[in-house]
Amino acid sequence: MTRRFFRIVLTLGTACLLAGCSTYERLSELGSDPKLAPIASTAPAKPVSVPMPTPPAEPRGANSLWQPGARSFFHDPRASRVGDILTVSISVADAAKLSNTTSRTRTNSDDANLANFFGLEKSLPSAMTPGSLVKMGSDTSNVGGGSIARSEQINLTLAALVTQVLPNGNMVIAGHQQMRVNGELRDLQVSGIVRTEDITSANTVDLTQIAEARISYGGKGTVSDVQQPRLGSQLYDILMPW
């Protein structure tokens, strides 16, 4: 009981600390629009720092069209090195509909008697009848039903950076886009792994060709804030057993 009490106190304390941090952040932005994140990993008033390709070991000759490390004689506009930019097209149109129904019925009946047992049945208490010692019955019935209907449609386009080239030639990409309109901040993030062969001649790649894709599309501001339940309400829903 004591251990459970300490767990509840610890949970409440953690929730209060989180609520305090969130409250402080909201108070610091009172009267102003949500702040945009810095480009890549830069801090304010510092040069932009993004992944860049490794410079070639030997400079290109003054009269030569061949670049050291080039895969072909002609220039390929598609992203292939760390720091290159490509366009990611996100088009999702999913629909799912599931319906399940379960019905179960069971009836049990058990009888037991001891009419003759070497004459020992006569020694039973007068309240017990040898011909009807046990008589039990049970009925169970369960009916369940459930249905899911979901429809999602997303159409987005954003630019992403090549952050890493894997040993097999596949590239790790990451893109981050923020837009602030009327005090409401929209935040879009995408990351994953793409093959060079799947990048089109226009330097674009589709979401269906990105492995380990991670898409995040959210918002921050007054409208998004009123759509989220308070921390106290979330904690109440978790702790209440009914």
C-alpha positions, -999 to +999 in steps of 0.1 A: +000+000+000+028+024+009+046+016-024+015+023-044+009+056-025+045+067-034+039+058-070+007+079-071+026+108-055+055+105-079+031+105-109+013+135-096+046+153-090+058+146-125+026+158-140+028+190-120+064+196-132+054+190-168+024+213-164+047+239-149+071+237-179+043+239-203+027+268-185+060+287-184+065+282-221+030+294-229+034+325-206+067+334-223+049+335-256+020+354-243+011+382-267+034+370-295+033+345-323+048+310-319+086+311-326+100+294-357+128+269-352+163+278-365+174+264-398+190+229-393+210+229-361+220+265-360+215+289-331+204+325-336+230+349-350+252+320-362+260+308-398+237+282-412+251+247-406+238+218-428+254+186-439+279+191-467+296+167-491+333+158-487+354+180-509+373+162-537+408+151-529+422+166-561+409+199-576+396+199-612+421+209-638+416+243-654+411+228-689+393+196-678+356+188-678+360+158-657+354+161-620+372+138-595+347+114-579+320+119-607+300+088-616+295+099-652+309+124-677+276+143-679+262+161-649+234+143-630+210+168-614+196+142-590+206+143-554+234+118-547+257+133-520+254+146-485+240+181-485+221+177-518+184+187-519+156+167-534+118+172-534+095+148-515+060+143-527+036+131-500+003+118-513-017+096-489-053+085-497-060+056-473-094+041-464-101+012-441-134-003-430-136-033-406-166-049-390-167-078-365-195-096-347-191-123-321-218-144-305-212-172-280-237-193-259-230-221-235-252-242-211-238-266-184-256-291-162-241-314-136-258-340-113-243-363-087-259-389-063-248-415-038-276-440-035-255-470-023-219-470-011-213-500+011-240-489+034-220-457+043-247-436+027-269-443+058-243-425+080-248-392+061-264-363+080-302-362+079-300-329+059-282-347+030-302-368+005-281-396-010-301-395-042-294-358-049-260-348-035-250-323-062-271-305-089-255-276-107-262-256-138-249-226-155-257-205-186-234-180-203-240-158-233-217-133-248-224-110-277-199-085-291-197-062-321-172-036-334-166-016-365-139+008-377-143+033-405-112+054-413-104+077-442-072+098-446-061+121-474-029+141-473-012+160-502+020+178-494+053+187-510+085+198-494+123+198-499+146+175-479+183+173-474+205+142-479+220+137-444+239+105-449+249+081-477+249+044-466+275+019-477+251+003-502+244+037-519+210+044-503+206+079-489+191+090-456+170+122-460+154+146-436+132+176-443+117+202-420+092+229-430+075+255-408+048+280-417+032+306-395-001+321-405-022+344-382-004+332-351-008+295-359+023+275-366+022+246-389+051+221-386+059+194-412+088+169-409+098+140-431+126+115-429+135+081-443+158+062-467+156+064-505+174+047-534+191+067-560+173+047-587+139+059-573+147+096-577+132+109-609+150+131-635+132+161-619+149+153-586+117+142-569+108+111-549+074+098-539+064+088-503+057+052-515+094+048-524+108+060-490+118+032-466+114+037-429+094+069-437+085+091-408+059+118-414+049+144-388+024+171-395+012+192-366+006+226-353+010+250-325-009+281-316-042+292-301-064+269-323-042+239-316-041+247-279-079+247-274-082+213-292-059+195-267-073+185-233-055+199-202-028+179-185-051+175-155-078+159-177-053+136-193-040+125-159-076+120-146-084+098-176-053+076-170-058+072-132-095+066-131-103+029-132-138+032-145 
